[in-house]
Amino acid sequence: MAIYAIGDIQGCYAPLRRLLDRLRFDPATDTLWLVGDLVNRGPHSLEVLRLVRDLGSRVVAVLGNHDLTLLAVAAGQVKPKRKDTFHSILDAPDSAELLGLLRQCPLLHHDAGLGFTMVHAGLPPAWDLTLAQRCAAEVEVVLRGPGSRDFFGQMFGGEPRRWDESLSGYERLRFTVNALTRMRFCTADGTLSFAEKGPPGTQPVGLLPWFEVPGRRNADLNIVFGHWAALGYYRAPGIHALDSGCVWGNRLTAIRLDDPDTPMMSVPA
C-alpha cells in the first residue's frame, strides 16, 4: 500500500492520469492526498472531480481557493470570472453530487500515524495543530450546513489579516479561509499579505514566506501544501510544497508519504 500526495491539479485531467500511471497507482490498495485546487483554469475540471468521486475513500482532498470559488459561484453568491473554466461542472447532470462532494472536503487533514498534515496554502505562524484543527472544523461545519450560502456571500475579502482569538462570526471564518487557502507571505507578527505571488526573494522588505517566520508554532509538523506555483516543488525540514504549476504549462508533482525517501515524481503539463 502506498500513499501519494499530489500538487494542484486545477482541471488538468490528462497530466493527472499520466502521473497516476507513472506512480502505478492501484486504487485497490493505494491512497491519494490532494492538496486542493482540484478545479479551475485547466480544461477538464469535470473529469477531475468525477475521478475523485469514483476513487471514493482512496482519496483525501482538502479544499483550495479555486474549489471554494466554484462552490460560491454555484451558490449564486459570486459571479464567475472570465478565466474560470469550471462551467462544465455547473452544467453537468451530476453537478449536485459533485458539488456536494466538494462541500464535504476538509480544509485540513492530519494523520498522526503517518506524521503529515495537509492544507492548501499553509498554517498561520500563530497556530499550533490543535488551534488549526479547531478553526478548520468551524469552517467545515458552516460549509456543510444550511448557512453555507450566506457564508459564501461573506467569504471573500482581505480582512482581518492577523489572527486574534477574539475574532468571531464571519471575520473569524474569513481569516481561516484566507490563511488556509490563500496565504503565501506574512510579516514577522503573522499579518497576512495577499498581493505578492512571486517566489521567495521577490517580496518587499518586512515580508517572509509563512514557513520562515521565526517562532512559528507549527514548526514541529510535516506540512504538505500547494497553492504557490511560483515557489514550485520545494522541500525543507517539515515543509513539502507541491504546486509545480501544471496549469501554467509546467509539471504535476507527487511525493510518497509512507516512504519519504522515494524520489519525487512528476509529469509535464
C-alpha positions as CSV (number, residue, x, y, z in Angstrom):
1,M,0.0,0.0,0.0
2,A,1.4,3.4,-1.0
3,I,0.2,6.9,0.0
4,Y,1.0,9.7,-2.5
5,A,0.5,13.4,-2.2
6,I,-0.2,15.3,-5.5
7,G,0.1,19.1,-6.1
8,D,-2.6,21.4,-7.5
9,I,-4.4,19.7,-10.4
10,Q,-6.7,22.6,-11.5
11,G,-8.6,20.7,-14.1
12,C,-5.5,19.2,-15.7
13,Y,-7.0,15.7,-16.1
14,A,-4.6,14.3,-18.7
15,P,-1.4,15.0,-16.7
16,L,-3.1,13.6,-13.7
17,R,-3.8,10.3,-15.5
18,R,-0.2,10.2,-16.8
19,L,1.1,10.8,-13.3
20,L,-1.1,8.0,-11.8
21,D,0.2,5.7,-14.5
22,R,3.8,6.6,-13.7
23,L,3.1,6.0,-10.0
24,R,1.5,2.7,-10.9
25,F,-1.3,3.8,-8.6
26,D,-3.5,0.9,-7.6
27,P,-7.0,2.1,-6.4
28,A,-7.5,-1.2,-4.6
29,T,-4.6,-0.6,-2.2
30,D,-3.1,2.9,-2.6
31,T,-4.3,6.3,-1.4
32,L,-4.0,9.8,-2.8
33,W,-3.7,13.0,-0.9
34,L,-4.7,16.0,-3.0
35,V,-3.6,19.5,-1.8
36,G,-6.7,21.3,-3.2
37,D,-7.5,23.4,-6.2
38,L,-8.8,20.4,-8.0
39,V,-10.6,22.6,-10.4
40,N,-10.4,25.8,-12.5
41,R,-8.1,27.4,-15.1
42,G,-7.4,24.0,-16.6
43,P,-9.6,22.4,-19.4
44,H,-11.1,19.3,-17.6
45,S,-12.3,20.2,-14.1
46,L,-15.4,18.0,-14.6
47,E,-13.3,14.9,-15.4
48,V,-11.1,15.6,-12.4
49,L,-14.0,15.7,-10.0
50,R,-15.6,12.6,-11.4
51,L,-12.3,10.7,-11.0
52,V,-12.1,11.9,-7.4
53,R,-15.7,10.8,-6.8
54,D,-15.1,7.4,-8.4
55,L,-12.0,6.7,-6.3
56,G,-14.1,7.3,-3.1
57,S,-12.2,6.5,0.1
58,R,-8.9,6.1,-1.8
59,V,-8.7,9.9,-2.0
60,V,-8.2,12.6,0.7
61,A,-8.6,16.1,-0.7
62,V,-8.5,19.4,1.1
63,L,-10.3,22.5,-0.3
64,G,-8.3,25.1,-2.2
65,N,-9.3,28.7,-3.0
66,H,-10.5,27.7,-6.5
67,D,-12.6,24.9,-5.1
68,L,-14.3,27.4,-2.8
69,T,-14.8,29.8,-5.6
70,L,-16.7,27.1,-7.6
71,L,-18.9,26.5,-4.6
72,A,-19.6,30.2,-4.1
73,V,-20.4,30.6,-7.8
74,A,-22.7,27.6,-7.7
75,A,-24.5,29.1,-4.7
76,G,-25.1,32.3,-6.7
77,Q,-23.1,34.5,-4.3
78,V,-20.2,35.2,-6.6
79,K,-20.0,36.0,-10.3
80,P,-17.6,33.8,-12.3
81,K,-14.5,35.5,-13.7
82,R,-13.6,35.5,-17.3
83,K,-10.8,32.9,-16.8
84,D,-12.9,30.5,-14.8
85,T,-13.2,27.1,-16.5
86,F,-15.4,25.1,-14.2
87,H,-18.7,25.8,-16.1
88,S,-18.8,22.2,-17.3
89,I,-19.3,21.2,-13.7
90,L,-22.2,23.6,-13.2
91,D,-23.9,22.3,-16.3
92,A,-23.3,18.6,-15.7
93,P,-26.2,16.2,-14.9
94,D,-24.3,15.1,-11.8
95,S,-23.4,18.7,-10.8
96,A,-25.2,18.5,-7.4
97,E,-23.4,15.3,-6.5
98,L,-20.0,16.7,-7.4
99,L,-20.6,20.0,-5.6
100,G,-21.8,18.0,-2.6
101,L,-18.6,16.1,-2.7
102,L,-16.6,19.3,-2.6
103,R,-18.6,20.6,0.3
104,Q,-17.6,17.5,2.3
105,C,-13.9,18.0,1.8
106,P,-12.0,19.3,4.8
107,L,-9.8,22.4,4.9
108,L,-7.1,20.5,6.9
109,H,-6.2,16.8,7.1
110,H,-3.9,15.4,9.8
111,D,-2.6,11.8,10.0
112,A,-0.8,11.4,13.3
113,G,0.3,7.8,12.5
114,L,1.8,8.9,9.1
115,G,3.1,12.1,10.6
116,F,1.9,14.5,8.0
117,T,-0.6,17.5,7.9
118,M,-2.1,18.7,4.7
119,V,-3.6,22.1,3.9
120,H,-3.9,24.0,0.6
121,A,-1.8,27.1,1.3
122,G,-0.2,26.8,4.8
123,L,-0.7,27.3,8.5
124,P,-0.5,30.7,10.1
125,P,2.6,31.1,12.3
126,A,0.5,31.7,15.4
127,W,-1.4,28.4,15.1
128,D,-0.4,25.1,16.6
129,L,-2.0,22.0,15.3
130,T,-4.9,22.0,17.9
131,L,-5.9,25.5,17.0
132,A,-5.6,24.9,13.3
133,Q,-7.8,21.8,13.5
134,R,-10.4,23.7,15.6
135,C,-10.6,26.7,13.2
136,A,-10.7,24.5,10.1
137,A,-13.6,22.5,11.7
138,E,-15.5,25.7,12.4
139,V,-15.5,26.5,8.7
140,E,-16.3,22.9,7.7
141,V,-19.4,22.9,9.8
142,V,-20.7,26.0,8.0
143,L,-19.8,24.7,4.6
144,R,-21.8,21.5,5.2
145,G,-24.8,23.2,6.9
146,P,-27.8,25.3,6.0
147,G,-25.8,28.6,6.4
148,S,-23.4,27.8,3.7
149,R,-25.0,30.1,1.1
150,D,-24.8,33.1,3.4
151,F,-21.2,32.3,4.2
152,F,-20.2,32.3,0.6
153,G,-21.5,35.8,0.3
154,Q,-19.2,36.9,3.2
155,M,-16.2,34.6,2.5
156,F,-14.2,36.8,0.2
157,G,-12.1,39.8,1.3
158,G,-8.7,40.5,2.7
159,E,-9.6,41.4,6.3
160,P,-8.9,40.5,9.0
161,R,-5.3,39.8,8.1
162,R,-4.0,39.0,11.6
163,W,-5.1,36.2,13.9
164,D,-6.8,37.1,17.2
165,E,-8.6,34.6,19.4
166,S,-11.3,37.1,20.0
167,L,-12.4,37.1,16.3
168,S,-15.9,35.8,15.8
169,G,-18.6,35.3,13.2
170,Y,-17.7,35.8,9.5
171,E,-14.5,37.6,10.4
172,R,-13.1,34.5,12.2
173,L,-14.3,32.2,9.4
174,R,-12.8,34.5,6.7
175,F,-9.4,34.7,8.4
176,T,-9.4,30.9,8.5
177,V,-10.2,30.5,4.8
178,N,-7.7,33.2,3.8
179,A,-4.9,31.6,5.9
180,L,-5.5,28.0,4.9
181,T,-6.2,28.6,1.2
182,R,-4.6,31.9,0.1
183,M,-1.6,32.6,2.3
184,R,2.0,32.9,0.9
185,F,3.8,35.8,2.7
186,C,3.2,37.4,6.1
187,T,5.1,39.7,8.4
188,A,7.0,38.5,11.5
189,D,3.9,39.1,13.6
190,G,1.8,36.9,11.4
191,T,-0.1,39.6,9.4
192,L,-1.1,38.1,6.1
193,S,-0.2,39.8,2.8
194,F,-2.0,38.7,-0.4
195,A,-0.6,41.0,-3.1
196,E,2.7,39.2,-3.5
197,K,2.6,36.0,-5.6
198,G,6.2,35.6,-6.7
199,P,8.9,33.3,-5.4
200,P,10.7,34.0,-2.1
201,G,13.1,36.8,-2.6
202,T,10.8,38.9,-4.7
203,Q,8.7,40.2,-1.8
204,P,9.0,43.6,-0.2
205,V,11.2,44.1,2.9
206,G,9.3,43.0,6.0
207,L,7.5,40.0,4.4
208,L,8.5,36.4,4.9
209,P,7.3,33.1,3.5
210,W,4.8,31.9,6.1
211,F,7.0,28.9,6.8
212,E,10.1,31.0,7.6
213,V,8.6,33.2,10.3
214,P,10.7,32.9,13.5
215,G,8.9,31.1,16.3
216,R,6.3,29.5,14.1
217,R,4.1,27.5,16.4
218,N,3.5,24.7,13.9
219,A,7.2,24.1,13.1
220,D,7.0,20.7,14.6
221,L,4.7,19.4,11.9
222,N,5.4,17.9,8.5
223,I,3.2,20.1,6.3
224,V,2.1,19.2,2.8
225,F,0.7,22.1,0.8
226,G,0.3,23.6,-2.7
227,H,-1.1,26.9,-3.9
228,W,2.2,28.6,-4.5
229,A,3.1,27.9,-8.1
230,A,5.9,30.4,-8.2
231,L,7.6,28.6,-5.3
232,G,7.3,25.3,-7.2
233,Y,8.3,22.0,-5.8
234,Y,10.1,22.8,-2.6
235,R,11.2,20.7,0.4
236,A,12.7,21.9,3.6
237,P,12.5,20.4,7.1
238,G,8.8,19.9,7.8
239,I,7.8,21.7,4.5
240,H,6.6,19.9,1.4
241,A,5.4,22.3,-1.3
242,L,3.9,20.5,-4.3
243,D,2.4,23.1,-6.6
244,S,4.7,22.9,-9.6
245,G,2.5,24.9,-11.9
246,C,0.9,22.3,-14.0
247,V,-1.9,24.6,-15.1
248,W,0.7,27.1,-16.3
249,G,2.4,24.6,-18.6
250,N,4.9,23.3,-16.1
251,R,4.6,20.0,-14.2
252,L,2.3,18.0,-11.9
253,T,4.2,16.6,-9.0
254,A,3.8,13.7,-6.5
255,I,5.7,12.5,-3.4
256,R,5.3,9.3,-1.5
257,L,4.3,10.0,2.1
258,D,4.7,6.5,3.6
259,D,8.2,6.2,2.2
260,P,9.6,9.8,2.2
261,D,13.0,8.5,0.7
262,T,11.2,7.7,-2.5
263,P,12.3,10.3,-5.1
264,M,9.7,12.9,-6.2
265,M,7.9,12.0,-9.4
266,S,6.4,14.5,-11.9
267,V,5.0,14.7,-15.4
268,P,4.9,17.6,-17.8
269,A,1.7,19.5,-18.4
